[in-house]
Amino acid sequence: MNPESAMNAYVLLPNAVHLLLQASGFEYEKHIGATKAEIETALASLMEAKPATIADYLGSIPQAERNILHRSLLTCLRALDEYAFEQRLGLPKEVSGEILETLAEASKKYHA
């Protein structure tokens, strides 16, 4: 993961999770496949990551946490238009694809 992609992941992933945690009436288990407490735990763990080491971090976390991050970002991609996505998450939608690919690659690389 290049430095720009790492910074994008560092910004987008926690923002996506945080946005969903703030959503009133959001059905976490239905959309994310995890309880609110599990999502909060994943966010707390993610907040310890640094931009320079986020690729290794994403590869080292349990698959369940990686799924939470993936589904949170995917949910935001589907639910928000381009303007709302950038305003609420801090970056344009088009950078999300690379982050989703990085999460998938981390799953393959570290948990094959």
PyMOL CGO cylinders between C-alpha atoms (Angstrom):
from pymol import cmd
from pymol.cgo import CYLINDER

trace = [
    CYLINDER, 0.00, 0.00, 0.00, 1.51, 3.31, -1.03, 0.3, 1, 1, 1, 1, 1, 1,
    CYLINDER, 1.51, 3.31, -1.03, 1.60, 6.24, 1.44, 0.3, 1, 1, 1, 1, 1, 1,
    CYLINDER, 1.60, 6.24, 1.44, -1.37, 8.02, -0.17, 0.3, 1, 1, 1, 1, 1, 1,
    CYLINDER, -1.37, 8.02, -0.17, -3.53, 4.90, -0.05, 0.3, 1, 1, 1, 1, 1, 1,
    CYLINDER, -3.53, 4.90, -0.05, -2.50, 4.30, 3.55, 0.3, 1, 1, 1, 1, 1, 1,
    CYLINDER, -2.50, 4.30, 3.55, -3.56, 7.83, 4.49, 0.3, 1, 1, 1, 1, 1, 1,
    CYLINDER, -3.56, 7.83, 4.49, -6.86, 7.35, 2.65, 0.3, 1, 1, 1, 1, 1, 1,
    CYLINDER, -6.86, 7.35, 2.65, -7.53, 4.13, 4.59, 0.3, 1, 1, 1, 1, 1, 1,
    CYLINDER, -7.53, 4.13, 4.59, -6.51, 5.87, 7.82, 0.3, 1, 1, 1, 1, 1, 1,
    CYLINDER, -6.51, 5.87, 7.82, -9.12, 8.58, 7.17, 0.3, 1, 1, 1, 1, 1, 1,
    CYLINDER, -9.12, 8.58, 7.17, -11.99, 6.67, 5.54, 0.3, 1, 1, 1, 1, 1, 1,
    CYLINDER, -11.99, 6.67, 5.54, -12.24, 3.51, 7.61, 0.3, 1, 1, 1, 1, 1, 1,
    CYLINDER, -12.24, 3.51, 7.61, -12.70, 5.07, 11.06, 0.3, 1, 1, 1, 1, 1, 1,
    CYLINDER, -12.70, 5.07, 11.06, -14.93, 7.79, 9.62, 0.3, 1, 1, 1, 1, 1, 1,
    CYLINDER, -14.93, 7.79, 9.62, -17.20, 5.18, 7.99, 0.3, 1, 1, 1, 1, 1, 1,
    CYLINDER, -17.20, 5.18, 7.99, -17.47, 3.13, 11.17, 0.3, 1, 1, 1, 1, 1, 1,
    CYLINDER, -17.47, 3.13, 11.17, -18.04, 6.21, 13.31, 0.3, 1, 1, 1, 1, 1, 1,
    CYLINDER, -18.04, 6.21, 13.31, -20.76, 7.50, 10.98, 0.3, 1, 1, 1, 1, 1, 1,
    CYLINDER, -20.76, 7.50, 10.98, -22.66, 4.22, 11.23, 0.3, 1, 1, 1, 1, 1, 1,
    CYLINDER, -22.66, 4.22, 11.23, -22.31, 4.16, 15.01, 0.3, 1, 1, 1, 1, 1, 1,
    CYLINDER, -22.31, 4.16, 15.01, -23.93, 7.60, 15.13, 0.3, 1, 1, 1, 1, 1, 1,
    CYLINDER, -23.93, 7.60, 15.13, -26.85, 6.61, 12.87, 0.3, 1, 1, 1, 1, 1, 1,
    CYLINDER, -26.85, 6.61, 12.87, -30.11, 6.52, 14.78, 0.3, 1, 1, 1, 1, 1, 1,
    CYLINDER, -30.11, 6.52, 14.78, -31.98, 3.25, 14.42, 0.3, 1, 1, 1, 1, 1, 1,
    CYLINDER, -31.98, 3.25, 14.42, -29.29, 1.60, 12.29, 0.3, 1, 1, 1, 1, 1, 1,
    CYLINDER, -29.29, 1.60, 12.29, -29.62, -2.21, 12.26, 0.3, 1, 1, 1, 1, 1, 1,
    CYLINDER, -29.62, -2.21, 12.26, -25.99, -3.20, 12.87, 0.3, 1, 1, 1, 1, 1, 1,
    CYLINDER, -25.99, -3.20, 12.87, -26.42, -6.96, 12.77, 0.3, 1, 1, 1, 1, 1, 1,
    CYLINDER, -26.42, -6.96, 12.77, -28.53, -6.82, 9.61, 0.3, 1, 1, 1, 1, 1, 1,
    CYLINDER, -28.53, -6.82, 9.61, -26.20, -4.54, 7.64, 0.3, 1, 1, 1, 1, 1, 1,
    CYLINDER, -26.20, -4.54, 7.64, -22.77, -5.11, 9.16, 0.3, 1, 1, 1, 1, 1, 1,
    CYLINDER, -22.77, -5.11, 9.16, -23.16, -8.60, 10.62, 0.3, 1, 1, 1, 1, 1, 1,
    CYLINDER, -23.16, -8.60, 10.62, -21.97, -7.52, 14.06, 0.3, 1, 1, 1, 1, 1, 1,
    CYLINDER, -21.97, -7.52, 14.06, -23.38, -6.05, 17.24, 0.3, 1, 1, 1, 1, 1, 1,
    CYLINDER, -23.38, -6.05, 17.24, -22.89, -2.40, 18.10, 0.3, 1, 1, 1, 1, 1, 1,
    CYLINDER, -22.89, -2.40, 18.10, -20.44, -3.45, 20.83, 0.3, 1, 1, 1, 1, 1, 1,
    CYLINDER, -20.44, -3.45, 20.83, -18.36, -5.47, 18.34, 0.3, 1, 1, 1, 1, 1, 1,
    CYLINDER, -18.36, -5.47, 18.34, -18.29, -2.51, 15.97, 0.3, 1, 1, 1, 1, 1, 1,
    CYLINDER, -18.29, -2.51, 15.97, -17.23, -0.18, 18.78, 0.3, 1, 1, 1, 1, 1, 1,
    CYLINDER, -17.23, -0.18, 18.78, -14.43, -2.60, 19.68, 0.3, 1, 1, 1, 1, 1, 1,
    CYLINDER, -14.43, -2.60, 19.68, -13.27, -2.72, 16.05, 0.3, 1, 1, 1, 1, 1, 1,
    CYLINDER, -13.27, -2.72, 16.05, -13.26, 1.08, 15.93, 0.3, 1, 1, 1, 1, 1, 1,
    CYLINDER, -13.26, 1.08, 15.93, -11.25, 1.35, 19.16, 0.3, 1, 1, 1, 1, 1, 1,
    CYLINDER, -11.25, 1.35, 19.16, -8.70, -1.10, 17.76, 0.3, 1, 1, 1, 1, 1, 1,
    CYLINDER, -8.70, -1.10, 17.76, -8.56, 0.75, 14.43, 0.3, 1, 1, 1, 1, 1, 1,
    CYLINDER, -8.56, 0.75, 14.43, -7.91, 4.06, 16.20, 0.3, 1, 1, 1, 1, 1, 1,
    CYLINDER, -7.91, 4.06, 16.20, -4.61, 2.63, 17.47, 0.3, 1, 1, 1, 1, 1, 1,
    CYLINDER, -4.61, 2.63, 17.47, -3.30, 2.17, 13.91, 0.3, 1, 1, 1, 1, 1, 1,
    CYLINDER, -3.30, 2.17, 13.91, -0.98, 4.71, 12.32, 0.3, 1, 1, 1, 1, 1, 1,
    CYLINDER, -0.98, 4.71, 12.32, -0.93, 5.67, 8.63, 0.3, 1, 1, 1, 1, 1, 1,
    CYLINDER, -0.93, 5.67, 8.63, 2.53, 4.18, 8.07, 0.3, 1, 1, 1, 1, 1, 1,
    CYLINDER, 2.53, 4.18, 8.07, 1.53, 0.78, 9.48, 0.3, 1, 1, 1, 1, 1, 1,
    CYLINDER, 1.53, 0.78, 9.48, -2.14, 0.53, 8.54, 0.3, 1, 1, 1, 1, 1, 1,
    CYLINDER, -2.14, 0.53, 8.54, -1.57, -2.10, 5.82, 0.3, 1, 1, 1, 1, 1, 1,
    CYLINDER, -1.57, -2.10, 5.82, 0.12, -4.41, 8.33, 0.3, 1, 1, 1, 1, 1, 1,
    CYLINDER, 0.12, -4.41, 8.33, -2.58, -3.60, 10.87, 0.3, 1, 1, 1, 1, 1, 1,
    CYLINDER, -2.58, -3.60, 10.87, -5.34, -4.55, 8.42, 0.3, 1, 1, 1, 1, 1, 1,
    CYLINDER, -5.34, -4.55, 8.42, -3.58, -7.83, 7.77, 0.3, 1, 1, 1, 1, 1, 1,
    CYLINDER, -3.58, -7.83, 7.77, -3.08, -8.64, 11.42, 0.3, 1, 1, 1, 1, 1, 1,
    CYLINDER, -3.08, -8.64, 11.42, -6.60, -8.13, 12.75, 0.3, 1, 1, 1, 1, 1, 1,
    CYLINDER, -6.60, -8.13, 12.75, -9.10, -10.98, 12.97, 0.3, 1, 1, 1, 1, 1, 1,
    CYLINDER, -9.10, -10.98, 12.97, -11.23, -11.59, 9.89, 0.3, 1, 1, 1, 1, 1, 1,
    CYLINDER, -11.23, -11.59, 9.89, -14.36, -10.55, 11.82, 0.3, 1, 1, 1, 1, 1, 1,
    CYLINDER, -14.36, -10.55, 11.82, -12.91, -7.07, 12.42, 0.3, 1, 1, 1, 1, 1, 1,
    CYLINDER, -12.91, -7.07, 12.42, -11.81, -6.77, 8.80, 0.3, 1, 1, 1, 1, 1, 1,
    CYLINDER, -11.81, -6.77, 8.80, -15.37, -7.70, 7.76, 0.3, 1, 1, 1, 1, 1, 1,
    CYLINDER, -15.37, -7.70, 7.76, -16.75, -4.93, 9.98, 0.3, 1, 1, 1, 1, 1, 1,
    CYLINDER, -16.75, -4.93, 9.98, -14.47, -2.38, 8.32, 0.3, 1, 1, 1, 1, 1, 1,
    CYLINDER, -14.47, -2.38, 8.32, -15.28, -3.65, 4.83, 0.3, 1, 1, 1, 1, 1, 1,
    CYLINDER, -15.28, -3.65, 4.83, -19.04, -3.70, 5.39, 0.3, 1, 1, 1, 1, 1, 1,
    CYLINDER, -19.04, -3.70, 5.39, -19.04, -0.30, 7.08, 0.3, 1, 1, 1, 1, 1, 1,
    CYLINDER, -19.04, -0.30, 7.08, -17.28, 1.34, 4.15, 0.3, 1, 1, 1, 1, 1, 1,
    CYLINDER, -17.28, 1.34, 4.15, -19.44, -0.52, 1.64, 0.3, 1, 1, 1, 1, 1, 1,
    CYLINDER, -19.44, -0.52, 1.64, -22.61, 0.56, 3.46, 0.3, 1, 1, 1, 1, 1, 1,
    CYLINDER, -22.61, 0.56, 3.46, -21.52, 4.20, 3.33, 0.3, 1, 1, 1, 1, 1, 1,
    CYLINDER, -21.52, 4.20, 3.33, -20.66, 3.86, -0.36, 0.3, 1, 1, 1, 1, 1, 1,
    CYLINDER, -20.66, 3.86, -0.36, -24.14, 2.56, -1.11, 0.3, 1, 1, 1, 1, 1, 1,
    CYLINDER, -24.14, 2.56, -1.11, -26.07, 4.91, 1.16, 0.3, 1, 1, 1, 1, 1, 1,
    CYLINDER, -26.07, 4.91, 1.16, -24.42, 8.26, 0.46, 0.3, 1, 1, 1, 1, 1, 1,
    CYLINDER, -24.42, 8.26, 0.46, -24.25, 10.24, -2.75, 0.3, 1, 1, 1, 1, 1, 1,
    CYLINDER, -24.25, 10.24, -2.75, -20.88, 11.63, -3.87, 0.3, 1, 1, 1, 1, 1, 1,
    CYLINDER, -20.88, 11.63, -3.87, -21.28, 14.95, -2.09, 0.3, 1, 1, 1, 1, 1, 1,
    CYLINDER, -21.28, 14.95, -2.09, -22.52, 13.50, 1.21, 0.3, 1, 1, 1, 1, 1, 1,
    CYLINDER, -22.52, 13.50, 1.21, -19.81, 10.84, 1.16, 0.3, 1, 1, 1, 1, 1, 1,
    CYLINDER, -19.81, 10.84, 1.16, -17.02, 13.38, 0.78, 0.3, 1, 1, 1, 1, 1, 1,
    CYLINDER, -17.02, 13.38, 0.78, -18.54, 15.77, 3.32, 0.3, 1, 1, 1, 1, 1, 1,
    CYLINDER, -18.54, 15.77, 3.32, -19.11, 13.12, 5.98, 0.3, 1, 1, 1, 1, 1, 1,
    CYLINDER, -19.11, 13.12, 5.98, -16.13, 10.86, 5.43, 0.3, 1, 1, 1, 1, 1, 1,
    CYLINDER, -16.13, 10.86, 5.43, -13.52, 13.37, 4.32, 0.3, 1, 1, 1, 1, 1, 1,
    CYLINDER, -13.52, 13.37, 4.32, -12.51, 11.93, 0.95, 0.3, 1, 1, 1, 1, 1, 1,
    CYLINDER, -12.51, 11.93, 0.95, -14.16, 11.34, -2.44, 0.3, 1, 1, 1, 1, 1, 1,
    CYLINDER, -14.16, 11.34, -2.44, -15.92, 8.05, -3.16, 0.3, 1, 1, 1, 1, 1, 1,
    CYLINDER, -15.92, 8.05, -3.16, -13.45, 7.01, -5.84, 0.3, 1, 1, 1, 1, 1, 1,
    CYLINDER, -13.45, 7.01, -5.84, -10.69, 6.27, -3.31, 0.3, 1, 1, 1, 1, 1, 1,
    CYLINDER, -10.69, 6.27, -3.31, -12.89, 3.67, -1.60, 0.3, 1, 1, 1, 1, 1, 1,
    CYLINDER, -12.89, 3.67, -1.60, -12.37, 1.00, -4.23, 0.3, 1, 1, 1, 1, 1, 1,
    CYLINDER, -12.37, 1.00, -4.23, -8.68, 0.73, -3.49, 0.3, 1, 1, 1, 1, 1, 1,
    CYLINDER, -8.68, 0.73, -3.49, -9.33, 0.47, 0.25, 0.3, 1, 1, 1, 1, 1, 1,
    CYLINDER, -9.33, 0.47, 0.25, -11.89, -2.30, -0.28, 0.3, 1, 1, 1, 1, 1, 1,
    CYLINDER, -11.89, -2.30, -0.28, -9.33, -4.12, -2.44, 0.3, 1, 1, 1, 1, 1, 1,
    CYLINDER, -9.33, -4.12, -2.44, -6.69, -3.68, 0.27, 0.3, 1, 1, 1, 1, 1, 1,
    CYLINDER, -6.69, -3.68, 0.27, -9.02, -5.26, 2.83, 0.3, 1, 1, 1, 1, 1, 1,
    CYLINDER, -9.02, -5.26, 2.83, -9.64, -8.19, 0.48, 0.3, 1, 1, 1, 1, 1, 1,
    CYLINDER, -9.64, -8.19, 0.48, -5.91, -8.59, -0.22, 0.3, 1, 1, 1, 1, 1, 1,
    CYLINDER, -5.91, -8.59, -0.22, -5.15, -8.50, 3.50, 0.3, 1, 1, 1, 1, 1, 1,
    CYLINDER, -5.15, -8.50, 3.50, -7.57, -11.37, 3.98, 0.3, 1, 1, 1, 1, 1, 1,
    CYLINDER, -7.57, -11.37, 3.98, -5.83, -13.41, 1.29, 0.3, 1, 1, 1, 1, 1, 1,
    CYLINDER, -5.83, -13.41, 1.29, -2.29, -12.55, 2.35, 0.3, 1, 1, 1, 1, 1, 1,
    CYLINDER, -2.29, -12.55, 2.35, -2.52, -13.02, 6.08, 0.3, 1, 1, 1, 1, 1, 1,
    CYLINDER, -2.52, -13.02, 6.08, -5.26, -15.60, 6.41, 0.3, 1, 1, 1, 1, 1, 1,
    CYLINDER, -5.26, -15.60, 6.41, -4.91, -17.85, 3.39, 0.3, 1, 1, 1, 1, 1, 1,
]
cmd.load_cgo(trace, "trace")
